[in-house]
Amino acid sequence: MEQVDQVDILLVEDNPMDAELTIHGLQSDKLANRITWLKDGEEALNFLFRRGEFEHRADSHPRIVILDLKMPRVDGLEVLREMKSNESTRRIPVVMLTSSQEESDLIKSYNLGVNSYVVKPLNFKSMTEVIRQAGFYWMAVNCAPPH
């Protein structure tokens, strides 16, 4: 895996099709030059906390984390829990991008400090547009906290 020094967006998504659509939506308006895609929560935690294969990456954080909820090994709620309980990562904005419309998932996510909860649309065009809008907001409109 390529080692990345700076990351604008960390995408954590186990479904390759959803990841491809998300990346396409984010790149459509050239919102982010540096997107890193990881395939599960364990990989994300290792990346964020510079462990394992990521122990030598630069000591910088992404501007935003786009996080799937239901993933193998470590789910999105656990990633969110660990991020928001750690001083070095708690201010990184997290967008939960999920197919779950369950109220309990929504409530748990907000209770753990998610910044936004977006339900994945079912078709390509809608998914690309939702991602494009979310990316525009978080990368161009929102004032990110200093790290």
C-alpha positions as a printed NumPy array, in Angstrom:
array([[  0.   ,   0.   ,   0.   ],
       [  1.245,   3.461,  -0.881],
       [  2.283,   5.564,   2.101],
       [  0.607,   8.969,   2.035],
       [  2.066,  11.962,   3.847],
       [ -0.945,  14.253,   3.697],
       [ -4.549,  13.244,   3.27 ],
       [ -7.467,  15.572,   2.635],
       [-10.102,  12.863,   2.957],
       [ -9.894,   9.474,   4.609],
       [-12.573,   7.213,   3.14 ],
       [-13.292,   4.052,   5.127],
       [-15.571,   1.807,   3.072],
       [-15.581,  -1.969,   2.639],
       [-17.705,  -2.017,  -0.528],
       [-15.533,  -1.332,  -3.614],
       [-18.498,  -0.085,  -5.677],
       [-19.568,   2.405,  -2.985],
       [-15.947,   3.51 ,  -2.566],
       [-15.605,   4.107,  -6.305],
       [-18.831,   6.147,  -6.411],
       [-17.742,   8.155,  -3.377],
       [-14.326,   8.913,  -4.821],
       [-15.919,   9.856,  -8.157],
       [-18.315,  12.252,  -6.395],
       [-15.509,  13.856,  -4.4  ],
       [-13.29 ,  14.291,  -7.438],
       [-16.045,  15.653,  -9.691],
       [-15.559,  19.221,  -8.421],
       [-11.861,  18.73 ,  -7.64 ],
       [-12.673,  19.05 ,  -3.945],
       [ -9.843,  16.866,  -2.782],
       [ -6.568,  15.948,  -4.398],
       [ -5.581,  13.451,  -1.749],
       [ -8.126,  10.769,  -0.912],
       [ -7.028,   7.657,   0.916],
       [ -9.38 ,   4.675,   0.763],
       [ -9.19 ,   2.057,   3.491],
       [-11.386,  -1.032,   3.531],
       [-12.242,  -1.561,   7.213],
       [-12.26 ,   0.032,  10.628],
       [ -9.145,  -1.717,  11.872],
       [ -7.15 ,  -0.295,   8.98 ],
       [ -8.636,   3.156,   9.691],
       [ -7.632,   3.065,  13.36 ],
       [ -4.128,   1.932,  12.424],
       [ -3.903,   4.798,   9.938],
       [ -5.249,   7.451,  12.302],
       [ -3.083,   6.395,  15.23 ],
       [ -0.004,   5.553,  13.104],
       [  0.18 ,   1.872,  14.025],
       [  1.237,  -1.243,  12.121],
       [  1.803,  -0.629,   8.409],
       [  1.13 ,   3.097,   8.952],
       [  3.553,   3.681,  11.841],
       [  5.959,   5.618,   9.608],
       [  3.451,   7.868,   7.886],
       [  3.638,  11.628,   8.487],
       [  2.171,  12.883,  11.737],
       [ -0.784,  14.647,  10.127],
       [ -4.506,  14.05 ,  10.128],
       [ -7.089,  14.092,   7.35 ],
       [ -9.334,  17.128,   7.053],
       [-12.332,  14.806,   7.168],
       [-13.128,  11.118,   7.645],
       [-15.958,   9.573,   5.633],
       [-16.877,   6.419,   7.468],
       [-19.095,   3.468,   6.629],
       [-21.082,   2.107,   9.558],
       [-21.232,  -1.643,   8.881],
       [-17.765,  -3.072,   8.181],
       [-15.828,  -6.231,   8.989],
       [-13.311,  -6.48 ,  11.848],
       [-14.064,  -3.068,  13.391],
       [-17.302,  -1.233,  12.608],
       [-17.777,   2.479,  12.047],
       [-19.196,   3.107,  15.516],
       [-16.046,   1.738,  17.149],
       [-13.827,   3.858,  14.89 ],
       [-15.937,   6.891,  15.771],
       [-15.8  ,   6.05 ,  19.489],
       [-12.   ,   5.792,  19.464],
       [-11.552,   8.926,  17.366],
       [-13.775,  11.094,  19.53 ],
       [-12.243,   9.822,  22.779],
       [ -8.69 ,  10.669,  21.711],
       [ -7.367,  14.215,  22.072],
       [ -5.397,  14.073,  18.818],
       [ -8.342,  12.996,  16.631],
       [-11.502,  14.242,  18.361],
       [-11.793,  17.436,  16.302],
       [-11.515,  15.714,  12.91 ],
       [-14.953,  15.977,  11.285],
       [-16.538,  12.565,  10.697],
       [-19.302,  11.927,   8.184],
       [-21.056,   8.589,   8.61 ],
       [-21.965,   7.418,   5.101],
       [-24.146,   4.355,   5.414],
       [-27.05 ,   2.428,   3.98 ],
       [-28.528,   2.079,   7.474],
       [-31.695,   4.041,   8.095],
       [-32.128,   2.483,  11.536],
       [-32.912,   5.1  ,  14.146],
       [-30.711,   3.319,  16.69 ],
       [-27.658,   3.661,  14.385],
       [-28.397,   7.345,  13.865],
       [-28.752,   7.96 ,  17.619],
       [-25.609,   5.973,  18.494],
       [-23.622,   7.866,  15.865],
       [-24.66 ,  11.283,  17.162],
       [-24.185,  10.21 ,  20.773],
       [-20.601,   9.288,  19.905],
       [-19.977,  12.665,  18.255],
       [-20.467,  12.154,  14.517],
       [-20.602,  15.453,  12.652],
       [-22.961,  14.286,   9.923],
       [-24.995,  11.18 ,   9.083],
       [-25.715,  10.572,   5.406],
       [-27.772,   7.667,   4.079],
       [-26.413,   6.292,   0.805],
       [-28.817,   6.746,  -2.091],
       [-29.603,   3.623,  -4.093],
       [-28.647,   4.782,  -7.574],
       [-25.391,   5.959,  -9.131],
       [-26.443,   9.479, -10.083],
       [-28.012,  10.243,  -6.693],
       [-25.05 ,   8.775,  -4.81 ],
       [-22.561,  10.846,  -6.812],
       [-24.585,  14.023,  -6.247],
       [-25.004,  13.462,  -2.498],
       [-21.27 ,  12.848,  -2.132],
       [-20.446,  15.871,  -4.26 ],
       [-22.655,  18.095,  -2.078],
       [-21.306,  16.677,   1.18 ],
       [-17.727,  17.007,  -0.05 ],
       [-18.306,  20.588,  -1.151],
       [-19.703,  21.484,   2.259],
       [-16.938,  19.831,   4.295],
       [-13.999,  20.808,   2.054],
       [-15.038,  24.254,   0.773],
       [-17.691,  25.751,   3.057],
       [-16.991,  24.405,   6.552],
       [-14.192,  26.001,   8.594],
       [-12.14 ,  23.073,   9.82 ],
       [-10.671,  23.196,  13.306],
       [ -6.906,  23.655,  13.535],
       [ -4.93 ,  20.517,  14.346]])
